[in-house]
Amino acid sequence: MTRISRFPVEDAVLEKLYYLMFEVVNCMDEEEEFSSIINELLSPTERIMIAKRVAIIYLLMKKIDYSNISDVLKVSSTTIAKFHSIMLKGKAIKNALKGIVGNEKVKDFLEKLYLDLRGPGTYGVNWKSAWRQKIDYEKRKARGF
């Protein structure tokens, strides 16, 4: 865990710091620019920590099991439970991720429809590749990624 000074910063100064940080992150137009600024500002550990936190909430919104989240992201069930309670109380992160989850549901529906139409057992389909696609789909669905 990162360490900060034991002397607290005044609330007015902290508010200005957050505003400055928002302005720096908000001014970016492209993913490459965002990535380079984040890489300069945050240590590798901090980047991983933030990415895992967002991913935990995202996977919880997709209703993925704790054990699968723990296995994929290499986090404890206690950490998952902590972010589950944060997700239930908070509104901002849920609103930010809601559109992404909705898009994933549409994509999942279309992929499932394709597998139903061209899946294993369908006449004229290579059964070996169809089974492989179906198994890959089931794994992605169970793991959330």
N, C-alpha and C positions, 0 to 999 in steps of 0.2 A: 504494500500500500504506500502511496505517496505521502510525503510528510509536508506539513505546512507549519509556519511559525506559531508558537503558542500565544503570541500577542495578536489579538483580533484586530482586523481592519475596521475602521468606522463604516457604518451602514451607508452613508452618503458616498464615500469613496468606493465601496464595494458595488454600489448601484452603477456608478460611472464606469467601473471596470467591466461589469456585465454588458453595459451598453456598448462600450468599445469593442468587446469581443463579438457581440452580435453584429455590429457594423462590419467588422473584418470578415466574418463568415458569410454575411448576407450579400456582400458586394460581389461574390464570385458567380460567374456565369457557367463555367464548365467544370466537369468532374475532375479533370487533370489539375486545374487551378486549386480546387478544393483539396485534392489529395496532397499537392505540394505544400500548401499552407499548413494542413493538419500534420504532415510529416515534420515540418519545421518546428511547430509549436509543441507537439506532444511527443513524449518518449514512446518507444515501441510498446512498453507495458501499458501505458495509459491508452494508446490506440486500441489495443486488444481488449482491455477492460471495458471501454465504452462500446465497442462493437459487440462484445458478448452481451452486455446489458440490453442493448437495443434488440439483439437477436432473441434473447430470452423472452422479452415482452411480445415480440412478433410471433414466435412459436406458440406462446401461451394463447394468443388471440386466435391462432389457427387450431387450437384445442389439441396440441400434441402432448403426449404423455410426458410426465416428469422424467421417467427413465430414459426415453429417447433423447430428450433435451440434454440431460446429463451426459449421455454417451456421446452425442455429437459435439457439444460445446465444451466438454470436460469441465463441468461445474458441479457443485454439490446440490443435493435436493434442497438444502437449507437456503442456498442462494436463489434457487428457482422460486421457493416459497416466498422469500422476501420480495422479489420482483413481481410475484403474483399479487401480493397485497398492495404493492405500489401501483400496479396496473388497475386494480379494482378501485382504488381511491382516486387516482389521477385521471385527468381528462385530456390533457394536452398530448401526451404520447399516444394514447389510444386514437385520438383524432388524426394525428399525423400518420399512423400506420394503417388506419381503417381503409383508406383508398388502395393501399398496396395489397392488403388481404383480400379486398373485393376483386381486384384484378387477378389475383392468384386463383380465386374461386372460379372465375370465368375460364381461365386457362385450364384449370383442373377439369372442369366440366367438358370442355372441348376435347381434351386429351382422352378422357374416359369414353366419350362418344366415339372417337376414332378407334379406340381399342375394342369397343363393342361391335363396330362395323367391320373392322379389319383384324380382329383378334384371332387367337389360336382356335382352330376348329372351323374357320370360315373357308369356304371353297375358293381355291385359287390363290391362297396366301401361303407364304413360306412359314410353316409352323414353328420352325426353330427360331427365326427372328421375331415372330409374333410373341412367342413365349418369353423371349428375352426382354422385349419391350414391356410386356405385362409385368414381369418380375421387377424390372427397373421402376416402373410406375408405382407398384405397391411399396417398394423400398422408399422412394421419394415421399410418398404420401405418409408413411409411418414416421419418417424422420423429419419431415417438414422442409427439407431442402432437396 
